[in-house]
């Protein structure tokens, strides 16, 4: 083996050899073994020889994080050559992903089994991959946001949330409240270990709600720009990374909190229960018209924010307290039953509501359904919407926008932003194209599941 050009094959002895293929490590021995590169956590040389650690995906999912290790002796004469081969292996295993990440891990102890999942399934994987972790339990609602607001940007490579989608929401908003909000959001990646009921972030970034596979996704994750959304309501300015909803889908989320024991089924139950009431939410909608092309370099064109707003993110279209921009399309909707806006494809397990959503195209996908839909079409929508077949439904209106304002005409109702309850009053939304950062399995796309 030429030490300057390490071979793809390393022969341990006459019966065992290790070969780097296109997507996997092949071990030739009595009973050959194949390990895909994505599963390999680390490889290193010590006095005992070469050690390769990897996640064994064939182990039972309910077992402790199934980390296996292979050990091979090496002679002193081969050490330099094997060192080069090992680096070649790690280059194949990690690609563009950063190795040995420094992770600030936030755990919501009120989220079912979050601490157990961290200890049993996640921490062993982070340890095997030689990640540096700093674990902190959140003590109260909003604590994760406070931590993000004060975190040293150069101390960590990512903030990892062991929770449902609530903690990532808090973290993004904490970063947005900083005086250096644009820098913080553009540089501090956010990731998620799924411990909640919806776990949309994990499904979109890693294609799973399994804590071990999500941990592997973070270890091997690459930074991906993510559109974030500014929401102004009254004098409040917050950010969203996932969704905004009013009507049926907001009700089925916010009004079924007491049914978390039902798992994902509670959302379907909520849809049926809300449709049965035949409720409509009259409102005025205003949209920033789109030309079909994503805006570029949005942040460079944004105007300054009003001084009384609590974030330093600049806004291009003003706030909900300003007049509707003259070039926006105004659309009264007197019989709106459900308004749902998505920034990601998947909103919960097996629920691909927005198949056309992209991570950083500068657009939101909006779904609107009127109360005239009827039971037959409602049942069809319940069946087809989770399968990503929204464009096949005649009674479901879809459109892409870069900004919008919704003004309710009713005195009460529910507005949900990333699963959080907001006051039932007018709000305005605009997209910050690619402002956020996440650790994802892909550098430029959401995962497609199913």
C-alpha positions in Angstrom: 0.0 0.0 0.0 1.4 3.4 -1.0 1.3 5.6 2.1 0.7 8.7 0.0 -2.2 7.0 -1.8 -4.0 4.7 0.6 -5.6 1.7 -0.9 -9.3 1.2 -0.5 -8.5 -2.2 0.9 -6.7 -3.0 4.2 -5.7 -6.6 4.8 -5.6 -7.5 8.5 -4.4 -11.0 7.7 -4.9 -13.7 5.1 -8.6 -14.3 6.1 -9.8 -10.7 6.9 -9.8 -7.6 4.7 -11.6 -4.3 4.9 -12.6 -2.6 1.7 -14.1 0.9 1.1 -16.9 0.6 -1.5 -19.0 3.5 -2.9 -21.5 3.6 0.0 -20.3 1.1 2.5 -17.4 -0.7 4.3 -17.2 -4.4 3.3 -15.5 -6.7 5.7 -14.3 -10.0 4.1 -14.1 -12.8 6.6 -15.9 -16.0 7.3 -19.4 -14.6 6.8 -18.8 -11.2 5.0 -20.3 -8.1 6.7 -21.4 -4.8 5.1 -21.7 -1.6 7.1 -23.1 1.5 5.3 -20.9 4.6 5.8 -23.7 6.6 7.4 -23.8 4.2 10.3 -20.1 4.5 11.1 -19.5 6.7 14.1 -15.7 6.6 14.5 -12.5 4.8 13.7 -9.2 5.2 15.5 -5.9 3.6 16.1 -4.5 2.8 19.6 -2.0 0.5 21.1 -4.5 -2.3 20.8 -4.9 -1.8 17.1 -7.7 -0.4 14.9 -11.2 0.2 16.4 -14.3 0.9 14.3 -17.6 1.9 16.0 -20.9 1.9 14.3 -24.7 2.0 15.0 -26.2 -1.5 14.4 -29.6 -0.7 12.8 -30.5 -4.4 12.9 -30.7 -4.5 16.7 -34.2 -4.2 18.3 -35.4 -0.6 18.4 -36.3 -0.9 22.1 -32.8 -1.8 23.2 -30.2 0.6 24.4 -28.5 2.5 21.6 -27.1 -0.5 19.7 -23.4 0.5 19.2 -21.0 -2.1 18.1 -17.3 -2.0 17.9 -14.9 -4.0 15.7 -11.2 -4.4 16.8 -8.3 -5.5 14.6 -4.7 -5.8 15.6 -2.1 -4.1 13.4 1.6 -4.6 13.2 4.0 -1.7 13.8 5.1 -1.8 10.2 1.6 -1.2 9.0 0.6 1.6 11.5 1.3 4.5 9.2 -0.4 2.9 6.2 -3.5 2.0 8.3 -3.6 5.5 9.7 -4.0 6.8 6.2 -6.6 4.2 5.4 -8.5 5.1 8.6 -8.6 8.7 7.6 -9.9 7.7 4.2 -12.7 5.6 5.9 -13.7 8.6 8.1 -13.8 10.9 5.0 -16.2 8.5 3.4 -18.2 8.1 6.6 -18.6 11.8 7.2 -18.4 13.5 3.8 -19.1 17.2 4.3 -20.4 16.7 7.9 -18.3 18.2 10.7 -16.8 15.5 13.0 -16.8 15.7 16.8 -19.4 18.4 17.1 -19.8 20.5 20.2 -23.5 20.2 21.2 -25.5 22.2 23.7 -28.2 19.7 24.6 -31.4 21.0 26.1 -33.8 18.5 27.7 -37.4 19.2 28.5 -38.0 17.0 31.6 -41.7 17.5 31.3 -41.7 15.8 27.9 -42.5 12.1 28.3 -39.3 10.0 28.7 -37.0 12.7 27.3 -34.3 12.2 29.9 -34.6 8.4 29.6 -34.3 8.6 25.8 -31.2 10.9 26.1 -29.4 8.6 28.5 -30.4 5.3 26.8 -30.5 6.0 23.1 -28.7 9.3 22.4 -25.8 10.0 24.8 -24.0 6.7 23.8 -24.1 7.7 20.2 -22.8 11.2 20.8 -20.1 9.7 23.0 -19.1 7.1 20.4 -18.8 9.8 17.8 -16.6 11.9 20.2 -19.0 14.8 20.3 -18.6 17.2 23.2 -22.0 17.6 24.9 -23.2 20.1 27.5 -26.6 18.9 28.9 -29.0 21.2 30.6 -32.6 20.6 31.7 -35.1 23.3 31.1 -36.8 24.4 34.3 -39.9 26.3 33.0 -41.7 27.4 29.9 -39.5 29.8 27.9 -36.3 28.7 29.6 -34.8 27.2 26.4 -35.3 30.6 24.7 -33.5 32.3 27.5 -30.6 29.9 27.2 -30.4 30.5 23.4 -30.6 34.3 23.9 -27.5 34.2 26.1 -25.5 31.4 24.6 -21.9 32.0 23.4 -22.1 31.5 19.6 -18.4 30.3 19.4 -18.8 27.7 22.2 -21.1 25.3 20.3 -21.8 24.0 16.8 -25.4 23.3 17.5 -28.2 23.5 20.0 -29.9 20.1 20.3 -33.5 19.9 21.7 -34.6 16.7 23.4 -38.3 17.5 23.2 -41.2 17.9 20.8 -41.4 20.9 18.4 -41.9 23.3 21.3 -38.2 23.6 22.4 -36.9 24.4 18.8 -39.6 27.1 18.7 -38.2 28.6 21.9 -34.6 28.3 20.7 -35.3 30.1 17.4 -37.1 32.9 19.2 -34.4 33.2 21.8 -31.8 33.6 19.1 -34.1 36.1 17.4 -34.3 38.3 20.5 -30.5 38.8 20.6 -29.0 42.1 19.5 -27.0 40.1 16.9 -30.1 38.1 15.9 -29.2 37.8 12.2 -25.7 36.6 13.0 -27.0 34.2 15.7 -29.7 32.6 13.5 -27.3 32.4 10.5 -24.6 30.6 12.5 -26.1 28.6 15.3 -27.6 25.3 14.0 -30.6 23.9 15.7 -31.4 20.1 15.9 -33.9 17.9 17.5 -34.1 14.5 19.3 -37.8 13.5 18.9 -39.5 13.1 22.3 -42.9 14.7 21.6 -46.1 13.7 19.8 -45.7 15.4 16.4 -41.9 15.7 16.1 -42.2 17.4 12.7 -38.7 18.8 12.8 -37.1 15.4 13.2 -39.3 13.9 10.4 -38.3 16.6 8.0 -34.6 16.7 8.8 -33.9 13.0 9.6 -36.9 11.1 8.2 -37.6 9.4 11.6 -38.9 9.8 15.1 -36.6 7.2 16.4 -34.2 8.9 19.0 -31.2 6.7 18.0 -31.6 7.4 14.3 -32.1 11.1 15.0 -28.9 11.2 17.1 -27.1 9.5 14.2 -28.6 12.2 11.9 -27.2 14.9 14.1 -23.7 13.3 14.3 -23.7 13.0 10.5 -25.8 16.1 9.9 -24.7 19.0 7.7 -25.8 22.6 8.0 -28.7 23.5 5.9 -30.2 27.0 5.6 -33.8 27.1 6.6 -36.5 29.8 5.9 -37.7 31.4 9.1 -40.9 33.4 9.4 -41.4 36.7 11.3 -44.9 37.1 12.9 -46.1 40.5 14.2 -49.2 40.7 16.3 -50.0 43.8 18.2 -46.5 44.9 19.5 -45.2 41.3 19.6 -42.6 40.1 17.1 -41.9 36.4 17.1 -40.5 33.8 14.7 -41.8 30.5 13.4 -40.0 27.6 11.8 -42.9 25.2 11.2 -46.5 26.3 10.8 -49.3 28.8 11.5 -52.9 27.7 11.7 -56.4 29.0 12.2 -59.6 27.0 12.2 -60.0 23.2 12.1 -56.3 22.3 12.2 -55.5 24.8 14.9 -58.4 23.5 17.0 -57.5 19.9 16.6 -54.0 20.7 17.8 -54.7 23.1 20.7 -57.9 21.6 21.9 -56.6 18.0 22.1 -53.6 18.7 24.5 -55.5 16.6 27.1 -55.5 13.6 24.7 -51.7 13.3 24.2 -52.0 9.7 25.5 -53.7 9.0 22.1 -50.4 9.8 20.2 -50.8 11.0 16.6 -54.4 9.7 16.6 -55.4 12.8 18.6 -55.0 15.0 15.6 -57.4 12.9 13.5 -59.9 12.9 16.3 -59.6 16.7 16.6 -60.3 17.1 12.9 -63.5 15.0 13.1 -64.6 16.7 16.3 -64.1 20.2 14.8 -65.7 19.4 11.4 -68.8 18.1 13.3 -69.3 21.6 14.7 -69.5 23.1 11.2 -67.6 26.2 12.4 -66.4 28.9 10.0 -63.8 31.7 10.7 -64.7 34.7 8.6 -61.6 36.9 8.0 -59.7 39.1 5.6 -56.6 37.7 4.0 -53.9 39.8 2.3 -51.1 38.2 0.3 -47.9 39.5 -1.2 -48.2 38.3 -4.8 -45.5 36.0 -6.1 -44.0 35.8 -9.5 -43.2 32.1 -9.2 -39.6 32.8 -8.4 -38.1 32.8 -5.0 -36.7 36.1 -3.7 -32.9 36.3 -3.4 -30.8 38.0 -0.7 -33.9 39.1 1.2 -32.2 40.2 4.3 -30.2 42.9 2.4 -33.4 44.6 1.3 -35.3 44.6 4.6 -36.3 47.8 6.3 -35.6 48.6 9.9 -37.9 47.3 12.6 -40.1 49.5 14.8 -38.3 50.4 18.0 -40.9 48.9 20.3 -40.6 45.4 18.8 -38.5 42.9 20.9 -36.3 41.4 18.2 -33.7 43.0 16.0 -34.8 41.2 12.8 -35.5 43.8 10.1 -38.9 43.6 8.3 -39.4 44.2 4.6 -43.1 44.7 4.7 -43.6 46.5 8.0 -45.8 45.1 10.8 -49.4 44.3 11.3 -49.9 47.8 12.7 -49.1 49.3 9.4 -51.4 49.7 6.4 -51.5 46.7 4.1 -48.9 47.3 1.3 -50.5 48.7 -1.8 -49.3 45.8 -4.1 -50.8 43.1 -1.9 -53.8 41.1 -3.0 -56.7 41.5 -0.5 -59.1 38.5 -0.3 -62.2 38.4 2.0 -63.0 34.9 3.2 -66.4 34.7 4.8 -66.6 30.9 5.1 -63.1 29.9 5.9 -63.1 26.7 7.9 -59.3 26.0 8.0 -56.2 28.0 7.2 -52.9 26.2 7.5 -49.5 27.5 6.5 -46.4 25.2 6.4 -42.7 25.9 6.2 -41.8 22.2 6.1 -43.2 19.2 4.2 -44.2 17.0 7.1 -46.3 18.3 10.1 -46.4 15.0 12.0 -45.8 11.3 11.5 -47.3 10.0 8.2 -48.6 13.5 7.5 -47.0 15.1 4.4 -49.3 18.1 4.1 -47.0 20.3 2.0 -45.2 18.1 -0.6 -44.0 21.2 -2.5 -42.3 22.9 0.5 -38.6 23.5 0.2 -36.2 24.4 3.0 -35.1 27.8 1.7 -37.0 28.9 -1.3 -38.4 32.0 0.4 -42.0 30.9 0.3 -44.7 29.5 2.6 -47.2 26.9 1.4 -50.8 27.9 2.3 -53.8 25.5 2.5 -57.3 26.9 2.7 -60.6 25.0 3.1 -64.1 26.6 3.3 -66.9 25.3 5.4 -68.8 24.4 2.2 -66.6 21.3 1.8 -69.1 18.9 3.1 -68.6 15.5 4.9 -67.7 13.5 1.8 -65.0 15.9 0.7 -63.8 16.2 4.3 -63.3 12.5 4.5 -61.4 12.5 1.2 -59.2 15.3 2.5 -58.5 13.5 5.7 -57.4 10.5 3.7 -55.4 12.3 1.0 -53.8 15.3 2.7 -51.4 13.2 4.9 -50.3 11.4 1.7 -49.1 14.6 0.0 -52.0 14.6 -2.4 -53.3 18.1 -1.6 -53.2 19.1 -5.3 -55.6 16.3 -6.1 -58.4 17.8 -3.9 -60.9 20.1 -5.6 -62.1 21.6 -2.3 -58.6 22.4 -1.0 -57.0 25.6 -2.2 -53.2 25.7 -2.2 -50.9 28.7 -2.9 -47.3 29.9 -2.3 -46.7 33.3 -0.7 -43.7 35.2 0.7 -45.8 37.3 3.1 -49.5 37.6 4.2 -51.8 39.1 6.8 -54.8 37.5 8.4 -57.4 39.6 10.2 -60.2 37.6 11.9 -63.7 39.0 11.9 -65.0 36.7 14.7 -64.4 37.6 18.3 -62.9 34.3 19.4 -61.1 31.3 18.0 -57.7 29.6 18.1 -54.5 30.5 16.3 -51.6 28.1 16.5 -48.0 28.9 15.7 -45.6 25.9 15.8 -48.1 24.4 18.2 -48.1 27.4 20.5 -51.4 29.3 21.2 -51.5 32.9 20.0 -54.1 35.6 20.7 -57.1 35.5 18.3 -56.4 38.7 16.5 -54.8 40.0 13.3 -51.3 38.9 12.6 -48.8 39.5 9.7 -46.2 37.1 8.4 -43.1 37.4 6.2 -40.4 35.0 5.2 -36.7 35.5 5.9 -35.2 33.3 3.2 -32.6 30.9 4.5 -32.0 32.9 7.7 -32.0 29.9 10.1 -29.6 27.0 10.3 -30.4 23.3 11.1 -28.5 20.1 11.1 -30.0 17.9 8.4 -29.4 14.6 6.7 -29.3 16.6 3.5 -27.7 19.9 2.8 -30.5 21.2 0.5 -33.8 19.2 0.9 -36.3 17.8 3.4 -36.5 14.1 3.8 -39.2 12.2 1.9 -40.8 9.5 4.0 -42.9 6.6 2.7 
